[in-house]
Amino acid sequence: MRSAQKQSPFLQGNSFRYQWFLFPFLLLVLIFFPFSVLEAAQTGQPVLRTVLVLFSGQGLRADKNEFWNDWNFPLNYLGFKARYWNLNKEPPPTGDLGSYRAIVMVLSGEKGDPAVLWSFLDRVTKEKKRLLILGDLPSHENDGPAKEIERRTLGRMGLRREGRWVRQGLRYAVLNRKMVAFEEPPPPLPPVFRPLTSLDPKNRVWIGVRSDAHGNRGIVSTFVVTGSFGGIALDPFLTRDSPLSPEQQGWIINPFRFLEESLNGRSTPRMDLTSINGNRIFYSQIDGDGFETLSRYREGQMCGQVFYHEILKRYPLPFTASIITSQVDPQYEGSAQRVRWAKRIYSLPNVEAGSHTFSHPFYWVPTAVQRAEGPVHIHVPGYHFNLHQEINGSLDWMNRFVMPPGKKVMLFQWSGNTRPGEDALRLVYDYPVLNLNGSDSRLDKKHPSYLNVFPYYRQVGPYVQYFNSDANEFILTDDWKGPFFAYENIIQTFQKTERPRQVDPINVYLHFYSGQKEASIRAVRDVLDWVLTQRLTPMFSSDFVRVEKGFIAARIQEGVSGKKTYWTISRFGRDTTVRFDHAQHLFPDLKRSSAVIGYRHKNGSLYLYLAPGDRATIFLSHRKPSVPVIRSATGYVSMTRSQDSFAIVYHGWEAGSSLVIGNLPPGIRMRRSPCPSGDHCTLRSGSSGNLRVRNLKSDIPITIEAVR
């Protein structure tokens, strides 16, 4: 490498110096990063990413309530997280609320003591903490201790109880199309007028209703409103049954916009877990169901064999494959032949190992009713459900008897209802091994609403259950009743979760029993053929879990340097993508930013690529960068620039690996070293100034140097 004191014209600008290891990265930051920015970063304000959700209602829990069902996914997409508080079990919190971006209240059925609830909301508004009330307000008392507290609380929000309930003679006063009719239109006529109106002209009313009834004239009944206090969105204007498909529901209001407005989050950077370095993430997991089932498509072969020949060996993609150990282990229901085929599958370099339990529990925390209905797992003679056997036992057996040298089981794939309790998650964490499964997201012609897209993860006590991204073929084939080619329709979900907003990676989620029928295995191949046409960053499922971990753990601080706002991102781990929405005219200011290696505009959003490490600083600009950047890469990239060369380390999937460097002079010649056998060592940028580098080997440094 030549000295960095004198740079060639096409490489002028702020250098990016970072390595895979933390110490060199921090040392170089201290040397090259402007001191004023470092000083400001130390005094920046944290961007709070967590909201506290208070809910009530009979039989509800943290992963079964109106916010979880409808709102948690759009909240996650916007980069925020939720913590749940069950009002059925304990009164509103009395501790410090400073770590929360906002407080959300969602009430169903029995709403609790109005005085207690209004007193808590009074405290929230007094502390000027943002407040979201969804569905309904706490009960109103004409007389009693809650009346004055309610009046005072609503007053701080710029609202007041006024008018009377009526259901006749109504018309819309406000229907703001920027918020309303997102997926479904509102009812043609308003179904109700409620005594609530907005008085503060700074509030923004999105849905309002008028009534000519006595006592209601001149009042706009307010159902959806946002302001500096937060936001209120009340029934019946949140969701509704589709008039064309009554079994389906859709959003009346735009949940993304409502949350952005209520949380003051339109310009907030979002951690994004859908792409790496400009390419959409692909991963695939195979649950062990049907591994031993005889195929009707390839007679005499088990479905595991069919997958080995027709999927795992055929496609140059990473797969995570699991087995149900009681169905493979000869000491139980298995055989030596099944063990041999499991070993062959796990010997493939593109296959990662997961456990799909010992006996495939249908329920992880079975109720008395579920136990009375029948077995809670597949039948294994003499076996009674035991968490240690399901988790530790299955992992130990696989690592001992089917894993080839140098490999171990990387993932535990939840079975059945995929809702483990805290005890099961504790065993997985203590083993330790990563975990996945729990989502049945689909977005297609039959299920066109974002209400069918799941949150990104589930918190259970101190543990996290990491969700997969898309539905599997059991769901798309109507619980494996057919049609058996229906898994090909998952492509619709892949497309609709990419545009108009990219909300999920591409997740091909399968079971071995898809090898049973010709129609089902052809559907899998059709899907994978489509996948290969896409712009991807492929990874094993365990690597995607690490991206999810980075999404959850990341910290964002906002600071000001001079007149410029900037953000410091830390603890992001493998989630190296930051997204700014509504930012199609913005670019990274690479002269002031640190560890930003590239960018892309898509769907009106700006995606920034971070260098692997633990810290990055982002400044934005209206001017397009002129220094070289990473346009795209099929994996992670570490890059050091000097005078007239690049030192690059690639880390990722190798089949079809490539990266594109942009902002180079058109037609410039560069030499790559070391040069893979059979490749041309001299590369030339195209007319747009992009230089593509192919056949990258993971963690092998290369140098790309200008040819003089």
C-alpha atoms as one frame of an Amber mdcrd trajectory, in Angstrom:
protein
   0.000   0.000   0.000   1.300   3.468  -0.847   1.355   6.418   1.477  -1.966
   8.203   2.006  -0.323  11.637   2.030  -0.896  12.221  -1.662  -4.057  10.947
  -3.332  -4.909  10.613  -6.983  -7.777  12.878  -8.133 -10.390  10.129  -8.400
  -9.797   9.059  -4.793  -9.749  12.482  -3.171 -12.038  12.974  -0.187 -12.337
  11.654   3.320 -10.750   8.228   3.701 -12.651   5.346   5.270 -10.413   3.204
   7.416 -11.900   0.282   9.243 -11.080  -3.329   9.844 -12.968  -6.388  11.045
 -11.321  -6.145  14.407 -12.430  -3.491  16.851  -9.065  -2.118  18.002  -7.679
  -1.140  14.579 -11.045   0.348  13.671 -11.155   2.551  16.781  -7.510   3.558
  16.382  -8.052   4.694  12.812 -11.223   6.567  13.778  -9.262   8.486  16.418
  -6.612   9.371  13.844  -8.816  10.438  10.952 -12.207  11.381  12.386 -12.751
  15.119  13.060 -12.324  15.924  16.777 -15.334  18.240  16.757 -17.570  15.371
  15.702 -16.140  13.064  18.370 -16.728  15.727  20.989 -20.310  16.236  19.817
 -20.922  12.491  19.724 -20.128  12.258  23.411 -22.843  14.799  24.211 -25.470
  13.608  21.707 -28.995  12.768  22.770 -30.134   9.136  22.499 -32.788   8.428
  19.894 -35.266   6.437  21.966 -36.460   3.380  20.044 -38.782   1.666  22.551
 -42.440   2.389  23.298 -44.241   1.074  26.372 -47.559  -0.554  25.457 -50.182
  -0.834  28.207 -52.967  -3.243  27.295 -55.954  -4.838  28.951 -58.573  -7.392
  28.042 -59.608 -10.855  29.092 -57.183 -13.601  28.056 -54.729 -11.190  26.446
 -50.958 -11.326  26.834 -47.844  -9.637  25.481 -48.024 -11.524  22.164 -51.810
 -11.580  21.929 -53.369  -8.129  22.051 -54.506  -5.504  19.584 -51.188  -3.693
  19.434 -49.183  -6.868  18.919 -51.601  -8.174  16.288 -51.894  -4.987  14.235
 -49.304  -2.374  15.178 -46.116  -4.152  16.219 -45.036  -4.925  12.666 -45.319
  -1.342  11.328 -43.597  -0.180  14.516 -40.688  -2.577  13.847 -40.493  -1.548
  10.195 -40.060   2.051  11.322 -37.109   0.944  13.458 -38.887   1.012  16.830
 -39.509  -1.657  19.455 -42.307  -2.382  21.919 -42.316  -3.431  25.547 -45.629
  -4.680  26.921 -47.361  -4.016  30.249 -50.394  -6.144  31.135 -52.917  -4.028
  33.036 -54.854  -7.188  33.904 -51.963  -8.252  36.131 -50.635  -5.021  37.556
 -51.531  -1.304  37.708 -49.797   1.247  35.487 -46.092   1.686  36.208 -44.962
   4.220  38.787 -41.267   4.202  37.864 -39.279   6.437  35.538 -40.610   6.598
  31.950 -37.593   8.444  30.559 -36.236   5.488  28.576 -39.391   5.255  26.426
 -40.053   7.214  23.267 -43.783   7.106  23.953 -46.491   5.474  26.030 -49.206
   3.557  24.183 -52.545   2.561  25.714 -54.748  -0.082  24.067 -57.862  -1.097
  25.999 -60.252  -3.978  25.244 -63.290  -5.183  27.174 -62.963  -4.372  30.852
 -60.926  -1.187  30.979 -60.129  -1.059  34.679 -60.512   1.749  37.182 -60.960
   5.060  35.284 -59.375   7.055  38.097 -56.222   4.912  37.995 -55.909   5.041
  34.206 -56.593   8.760  33.881 -54.184   9.483  36.729 -51.455   7.618  34.851
 -52.231   9.461  31.599 -52.250  12.714  33.552 -48.719  11.920  34.695 -47.601
  11.022  31.152 -48.884  14.289  29.663 -47.566  16.337  32.588 -44.086  14.918
  31.964 -44.568  15.782  28.258 -43.987  12.173  27.261 -45.626  11.350  23.941
 -48.888   9.451  24.325 -50.727   7.216  21.851 -54.264   6.016  22.611 -55.558
   3.360  20.228 -59.008   1.824  19.910 -60.797   3.552  22.778 -60.291   5.979
  25.618 -60.446   4.969  29.276 -63.986   5.070  30.642 -65.593   8.460  31.210
 -67.198   9.383  34.496 -69.837  12.119  34.653 -69.050  12.439  38.342 -66.272
  11.076  40.470 -62.534  11.425  40.994 -61.622  10.677  37.372 -63.654  13.508
  35.821 -61.325  16.382  36.643 -58.204  14.319  35.932 -59.623  13.378  32.527
 -60.463  16.998  31.705 -56.967  18.153  32.666 -55.257  15.348  30.715 -57.273
  15.899  27.536 -56.644  19.618  27.849 -52.891  19.104  27.678 -53.482  17.161
  24.471 -55.564  19.975  23.004 -58.747  17.875  23.279 -62.048  18.100  25.127
 -65.114  15.966  25.747 -67.931  17.794  23.981 -71.227  16.760  22.418 -73.159
  13.528  22.825 -73.126  10.038  21.329 -75.389   9.644  18.285 -75.536   7.236
  15.337 -77.892   9.007  12.934 -77.617  11.974  10.603 -73.828  11.940  10.355
 -71.388  13.105   7.703 -67.632  13.370   7.394 -66.089  16.723   8.223 -62.475
  15.613   7.657 -61.133  12.689   5.600 -57.478  13.437   4.893 -56.422  11.211
   2.026 -52.806  11.302   3.139 -53.879   9.132   6.074 -57.238   7.591   5.135
 -58.178   4.754   2.741 -54.723   3.178   2.994 -55.943  -0.363   2.197 -59.701
  -0.113   2.683 -62.000   2.899   2.355 -63.794   4.169   5.441 -67.510   3.348
   5.709 -69.544   5.427   3.219 -71.306   7.112   6.138 -69.818   7.611   9.596
 -71.235   4.967  11.958 -71.003   7.076  15.134 -70.389  10.530  16.595 -68.446
  10.497  19.853 -68.079  13.403  22.272 -64.435  14.252  21.643 -63.109  17.234
  19.721 -59.736  18.862  19.044 -59.322  22.484  20.172 -55.625  23.030  19.503
 -55.076  24.421  15.977 -51.614  22.794  15.977 -53.188  19.347  16.204 -53.807
  17.649  12.883 -57.215  16.008  12.566 -57.213  13.220   9.995 -60.757  11.873
  10.456 -63.577  14.034  11.827 -67.359  13.609  11.878 -70.209  16.141  12.060
 -73.712  15.731  13.427 -76.747  18.018  13.255 -78.154  16.534  16.432 -78.965
  18.904  19.282 -75.823  19.630  21.269 -73.476  18.512  18.478 -73.754  21.388
  16.014 -70.474  23.118  15.289 -68.458  20.280  16.812 -66.112  18.026  14.834
 -66.031  14.625  16.495 -62.355  13.649  16.330 -61.399  10.002  15.719 -57.855
  10.244  14.371 -55.623  13.131  15.430 -51.888  13.714  15.880 -49.964  16.520
  17.486 -47.034  17.346  19.712 -48.720  15.260  22.433 -48.621  12.078  20.285
 -51.712  10.655  18.631 -55.169   9.160  19.037 -56.751   6.666  16.629 -60.142
   5.342  17.704 -62.524   2.650  16.538 -64.185   2.153  14.135 -61.651   3.879
  11.858 -58.570   1.692  12.287 -59.328  -1.457  10.292 -62.379  -2.978   8.643
 -63.479  -6.091   6.799 -62.888  -5.871   3.075 -66.177  -5.307   1.211 -64.949
  -7.626  -1.566 -63.488 -10.306   0.718 -65.332 -10.243   4.049 -62.964 -12.829
   5.539 -60.081 -10.385   5.091 -59.375  -7.151   6.950 -57.410  -4.103   5.880
 -56.194  -0.825   7.300 -58.411   2.254   6.961 -55.681   4.547   8.236 -52.067
   4.369   7.198 -50.360   2.796  10.250 -46.879   3.785   9.068 -47.802   7.453
   8.704 -49.807   7.502  11.931 -46.892   6.109  13.916 -44.409   8.448  12.230
 -46.556  11.481  13.049 -47.399  10.361  16.588 -43.834   9.386  17.469 -42.253
  12.367  15.696 -40.258   9.866  13.700 -40.441  10.844  10.024 -36.781  11.923
   9.896 -35.466   9.346  12.364 -32.891   6.863  11.026 -34.177   3.292  11.078
 -32.158   0.136  11.531 -33.147  -2.017   8.556 -32.910  -5.819   8.526 -34.044
  -6.420   4.949 -30.815  -5.825   3.028 -27.029  -5.735   3.269 -24.963  -3.413
   1.070 -27.817  -2.663  -1.309 -28.922  -6.255  -1.919 -31.975  -7.866  -0.385
 -31.190 -10.566   2.168 -32.017 -14.162   1.215 -32.087 -17.045   3.661 -33.862
 -20.385   3.779 -34.697 -22.885   6.496 -36.121 -26.394   6.186 -38.053 -27.845
   9.099 -37.442 -31.557   9.663 -41.045 -32.715   9.148 -41.226 -35.478   6.552
 -37.479 -36.129   6.274 -38.150 -39.885   6.496 -41.444 -39.849   4.529 -41.377
 -41.891   1.322 -41.760 -39.767  -1.779 -44.543 -40.474  -4.256 -42.617 -38.433
  -6.808 -39.359 -40.394  -6.564 -40.468 -43.863  -5.542 -38.179 -45.646  -3.132
 -36.620 -42.405  -1.911 -37.227 -40.563   1.324 -38.174 -36.907   1.033 -34.794
 -36.069   2.578 -33.115 -37.804  -0.358 -35.273 -35.909  -2.847 -34.262 -32.619
  -1.264 -30.616 -33.637  -1.315 -30.638 -34.306  -5.067 -33.146 -31.763  -6.381
 -32.702 -28.780  -4.087 -29.629 -28.782  -1.879 -27.114 -29.984  -4.497 -28.771
 -28.204  -7.406 -29.007 -24.636  -6.134 -25.926 -22.540  -5.267 -27.662 -21.008
  -2.271 -27.255 -21.404   1.492 -29.833 -23.584   3.280 -30.407 -24.387   6.934
 -31.817 -27.911   7.259 -33.136 -29.480  10.440 -34.263 -32.924  11.554 -36.583
 -34.286  14.228 -34.092 -36.470  16.027 -36.529 -39.136  17.290 -37.408 -39.804
  13.627 -33.740 -40.297  12.653 -32.100 -41.821  15.744 -32.156 -45.660  15.467
 -32.726 -45.910  19.229 -36.200 -44.469  18.715 -38.094 -44.323  15.391 -35.113
 -43.857  13.090 -32.701 -46.106  11.220 -29.106 -46.318  10.076 -30.217 -45.299
   6.576 -31.774 -42.091   7.896 -28.603 -41.281   9.803 -26.521 -41.809   6.643
 -28.698 -39.395   4.647 -28.651 -36.802   7.400 -24.843 -36.999   7.362 -24.777
 -36.620   3.567 -26.977 -33.537   3.740 -24.888 -31.901   6.470 -21.676 -32.652
   4.606 -22.751 -30.268   1.839 -20.942 -26.914   2.110 -24.141 -24.956   1.429
 -26.090 -26.640   4.253 -26.145 -25.430   7.836 -27.582 -27.642  10.586 -30.582
 -26.939  12.761 -32.554 -29.031  15.221 -36.305 -29.313  14.806 -36.596 -30.827
  18.308 -36.772 -34.417  19.531 -40.511 -35.083  19.171 -41.920 -31.992  17.419
 -44.030 -30.454  20.222 -47.319 -29.086  18.914 -47.592 -26.756  21.932 -44.643
 -25.494  23.922 -46.696 -24.411  26.914 -49.714 -26.724  26.573 -52.894 -25.822
  28.434 -55.008 -28.384  30.264 -57.498 -28.302  27.381 -54.771 -28.958  24.812
 -53.425 -31.848  26.856 -56.930 -33.311  27.144 -57.466 -33.091  23.369 -54.647
 -35.529  22.632 -50.851 -35.800  22.342 -48.873 -32.583  22.507 -46.093 -34.023
  20.303 -45.618 -36.821  17.775 -45.805 -40.249  19.360 -42.525 -41.769  20.516
 -43.006 -45.035  22.459 -42.296 -44.588  26.154 -41.555 -40.880  25.870 -43.228
 -38.100  27.851 -42.718 -34.456  27.012 -39.485 -33.076  28.468 -37.929 -29.740
  27.554 -34.374 -30.953  28.184 -34.848 -33.859  25.784 -36.469 -31.642  23.157
 -33.688 -29.055  23.252 -30.463 -30.283  24.855 -31.070 -33.910  23.924 -31.722
 -33.216  20.243 -28.785 -30.812  19.930 -26.371 -33.156  21.711 -27.383 -36.130
  19.577 -27.001 -34.225  16.310 -23.605 -32.830  17.248 -22.399 -36.285  18.255
 -23.874 -38.556  15.571 -24.648 -36.670  12.339 -22.437 -33.590  12.187 -19.248
 -33.847  10.082 -15.924 -32.656  11.505 -15.755 -28.893  11.791 -19.522 -28.403
  11.850 -22.011 -28.092  14.668 -25.709 -27.362  14.986 -26.220 -23.619  14.618
 -29.963 -23.183  15.057 -32.954 -24.437  17.015 -36.087 -24.251  14.855 -39.314
 -24.067  16.881 -42.055 -26.536  16.011 -45.849 -26.677  16.286 -47.412 -23.444
  17.476 -43.886 -21.950  17.634 -44.600 -20.122  20.889 -41.988 -21.300  23.411
 -42.215 -20.240  27.016 -39.453 -18.694  29.055 -38.167 -22.073  30.270 -37.635
 -23.362  26.730 -35.896 -20.183  25.624 -33.644 -20.302  28.686 -32.414 -23.760
  27.675 -31.708 -22.597  24.128 -29.774 -19.567  25.374 -27.838 -21.586  27.941
 -26.842 -24.331  25.468 -25.975 -21.949  23.659 -27.566 -21.992  20.204 -29.546
 -19.466  18.166 -33.290 -19.866  17.578 -35.730 -19.163  14.732 -39.367 -19.581
  13.552 -42.682 -18.098  14.594 -43.883 -16.004  11.644 -46.444 -16.833   8.944
 -46.200 -13.530   7.053 -47.835 -13.385   3.664 -48.821 -10.494   1.439 -50.496
 -11.650  -1.748 -53.719 -11.436  -3.760 -55.658 -13.451  -1.193 -54.074 -11.668
   1.775 -53.396  -8.130   0.532 -53.088  -6.327   3.875 -50.056  -5.525   5.996
 -52.136  -6.942   8.844 -50.853 -10.316   7.609 -47.191  -9.395   8.152 -45.717
 -10.454  11.490 -43.483  -8.476  13.867 -39.738  -9.094  13.627 -39.325 -10.863
  16.973 -41.021 -11.797  20.238 -39.769 -10.873  23.698 -40.327 -13.515  26.392
 -39.041 -12.323  29.737 -35.310 -11.617  29.296 -35.131 -13.733  26.121 -35.858
 -13.091  22.448 -37.546 -15.491  20.065 -36.291 -14.543  16.602 -38.989 -14.736
  13.959 -38.500 -15.891  10.403 -39.810 -13.599   7.660 -42.313 -15.444   5.448
 -44.943 -18.188   5.442 -44.101 -21.783   4.524 -45.730 -24.269   2.160 -47.925
 -25.758   4.909 -49.704 -22.400   5.100 -49.922 -21.826   1.345 -51.225 -25.341
   0.601 -54.074 -24.961   3.114 -52.441 -27.084   5.811 -51.016 -29.504   3.240
 -54.444 -30.316   1.770 -53.646 -28.793  -1.608 -53.231 -27.550  -4.206 -49.677
 -28.750  -3.737 -48.177 -26.337  -6.272 -49.463 -23.386  -4.232 -46.103 -22.587
  -2.611 -45.141 -20.883  -5.858 -47.506 -18.089  -4.768 -44.990 -17.066  -2.102
 -43.318 -15.100  -4.906 -46.218 -12.636  -4.616 -45.282 -12.112  -0.978 -41.633
 -11.586  -1.893 -42.671  -8.956  -4.443 -45.233  -7.148  -2.312 -42.908  -7.010
   0.697 -40.357  -5.267  -1.524 -42.537  -2.546  -3.039 -43.864   0.051  -2.343
 -41.812  -0.431   0.860 -39.236  -3.143   1.517 -40.414  -4.605   4.807 -38.882
  -8.097   4.863 -36.028 -10.168   3.425 -36.666 -13.093   1.092 -37.196 -16.162
   3.269 -37.798 -19.525   1.589 -39.295 -21.548   4.449 -39.961 -25.242   3.732
 -40.505 -28.714   5.164 -38.907 -31.890   3.867 -42.328 -33.276   2.995 -42.390
 -30.996  -0.049 -40.329 -33.773  -1.630 -43.358 -36.050  -1.412 -45.144 -34.810
  -4.536 -44.041 -33.680  -7.957 -46.209 -30.551  -7.811 -44.771 -29.436  -4.481
 -41.105 -30.012  -5.321 -41.558 -28.248  -8.671 -43.102 -25.303  -6.839 -40.005
 -25.125  -4.631 -37.776 -25.182  -7.689 -39.854 -22.474  -9.401 -39.481 -20.277
  -6.330 -35.721 -20.834  -6.120 -35.342 -20.205  -9.860 -37.056 -16.842  -9.322
 -34.823 -16.137  -6.322 -31.711 -16.578  -8.472 -32.891 -13.743 -10.732 -32.918
 -11.265  -7.847 -30.296  -8.905  -6.475 -29.379 -10.759  -3.276 -27.117 -11.018
  -0.280 -27.512 -14.735   0.551 -26.793 -15.986   4.066 -27.491 -18.911   6.368
 -30.470 -18.592   8.682 -28.208 -18.264  11.725 -26.572 -15.251  10.082 -29.973
 -13.647   9.609 -30.690 -14.185  13.309 -27.506 -12.216  13.998 -28.863  -9.430
  11.784 -32.032  -9.464  13.905 -29.891  -9.281  17.040 -28.170  -6.208  15.628
 -31.526  -4.614  14.815 -32.632  -5.033  18.429 -29.362  -4.054  20.116 -28.429
  -1.029  17.987 -28.193   2.349  19.672 -28.681   5.669  17.903 -27.592   9.075
  19.164 -28.463  12.396  17.576 -26.065  15.295  17.798 -25.389  18.702  16.292
 -22.079  19.831  14.843 -22.275  23.474  13.849 -25.633  23.682  12.092 -25.582
  20.077  10.963 -27.547  17.274  12.586 -25.805  13.932  12.565 -26.359  10.467
  14.049 -23.993   8.031  15.725 -24.919   4.351  15.371 -23.380   1.781  17.709
 -23.823  -1.860  18.756 -25.403  -2.714  15.410 -23.422  -5.943  14.967 -24.422
  -7.664  11.730 -27.240  -5.218  10.940 -25.156  -2.853   8.843 -27.983  -1.056
   7.014 -29.537   2.218   8.137 -32.577   3.586   6.309 -33.925   7.132   6.062
 -37.467   7.299   4.711 -38.779  10.249   2.673 -35.155  10.903   1.701 -35.010
  10.456  -2.066 -33.175  13.790  -2.411 -30.628  13.156   0.339 -27.158  11.554
   0.203 -24.506  10.640   2.756 -21.966  13.376   3.352 -18.926  11.138   3.055
 -16.451  13.867   3.946 -17.921  14.123   7.441 -19.385  10.651   7.963 -17.462
   7.729   9.406 -17.747   4.031   8.443 -20.331   4.719   5.726 -19.147   2.789
   2.678 -22.065   3.142   0.249 -25.690   4.001  -0.331 -28.751   3.333  -2.460
 -32.098   5.031  -3.097 -35.116   2.752  -3.244 -38.857   3.308  -2.784 -38.209
   6.924  -1.806 -35.851   5.856   0.998 -32.099   6.279   1.405 -30.279   3.087
   2.424 -26.820   3.591   3.914 -24.256   0.782   4.153 -22.104   0.666   7.259
 -18.698  -0.936   7.564 -18.520  -3.947   9.889 -17.622  -2.783  13.340 -19.358
  -1.241  16.306 -19.659   2.446  15.502 -20.584   4.691  12.583 -21.414   8.375
  12.256 -23.802   9.694   9.626 -24.058  13.188   8.158 -26.517  13.806   5.321
 -26.302  16.233   2.435 -28.278  17.358  -0.601 -25.126  16.934  -2.707 -24.257
  13.643  -4.342 -20.883  12.235  -3.178 -18.036  12.336  -5.654 -15.706   9.869
  -3.904 -15.780   6.119  -4.661 -18.459   4.135  -2.823 -19.753   0.600  -2.650
 -22.794   0.374  -4.926 -23.698  -3.172  -3.958 -22.192  -6.362  -2.569 -23.370
  -9.913  -1.986 -21.869  -9.885   1.520 -20.185  -7.655   4.077 -17.301  -5.476
   2.954 -14.378  -3.861   4.762 -12.474  -1.388   2.626  -9.410   0.818   3.113
  -8.664   3.466   0.494  -5.209   4.835  -0.202  -3.700   7.011  -2.942  -4.754
   5.010  -6.008  -5.856   1.658  -4.606  -8.360  -0.175  -2.451  -7.699  -2.879
   0.126 -10.852  -4.955   0.461 -11.946  -7.808   2.711 -15.176  -9.559   1.758
 -17.149 -11.663   4.234 -20.155 -13.606   3.026 -21.609 -16.230   0.729 -19.133
 -17.113  -2.009 -21.183 -18.673  -4.821 -21.739 -15.817  -7.265 -20.007 -13.372
  -4.928 -19.392  -9.861  -6.236 -19.206  -6.225  -5.300 -19.557  -3.039  -7.305
 -17.486   0.082  -6.647 -19.045   3.271  -8.016 -18.083   6.901  -8.626 -14.947
   5.976 -10.559 -13.930   7.666 -13.816 -15.485   5.814 -16.785 -13.090   3.393
 -18.436 -10.401   3.468 -15.767  -8.215   0.345 -15.641  -7.441  -1.330 -12.319
  -5.479  -4.441 -11.405  -6.665  -7.010  -8.879  -4.310  -9.034  -6.719  -4.266
 -11.804  -5.859  -6.045 -12.810  -9.028  -8.268 -15.943  -9.020  -7.231 -18.635
 -11.456  -8.851 -18.130 -14.834  -9.969 -14.544 -14.131  -8.766 -11.463 -15.910
  -6.546  -9.608 -13.478  -7.156  -6.237 -15.091 -10.596  -4.702 -14.571 -12.146
  -1.697 -16.272 -14.952   0.536 -15.008 -18.002   0.952 -17.211 -19.435   4.056
 -18.806 -21.309   4.856 -15.582 -18.129   4.646 -13.504 -18.965   1.326 -11.868
 -16.356  -1.408 -11.411 -17.565  -4.958 -10.692 -15.304  -7.377  -8.823 -16.322
 -11.051  -8.943 -15.362 -14.375  -7.377 -14.568 -13.029  -3.936 -13.384 -15.394
  -1.218 -14.572 -14.812   2.306 -12.042 -13.159   4.633  -9.272 -13.174   1.977
  -7.855  -9.634   1.508  -7.488  -8.348  -2.038  -5.997  -5.178  -3.470  -7.462
  -3.255  -6.402  -4.959  -0.769  -7.786  -5.106   1.741 -10.607  -3.027   0.794
 -13.657  -0.721   3.610 -14.661
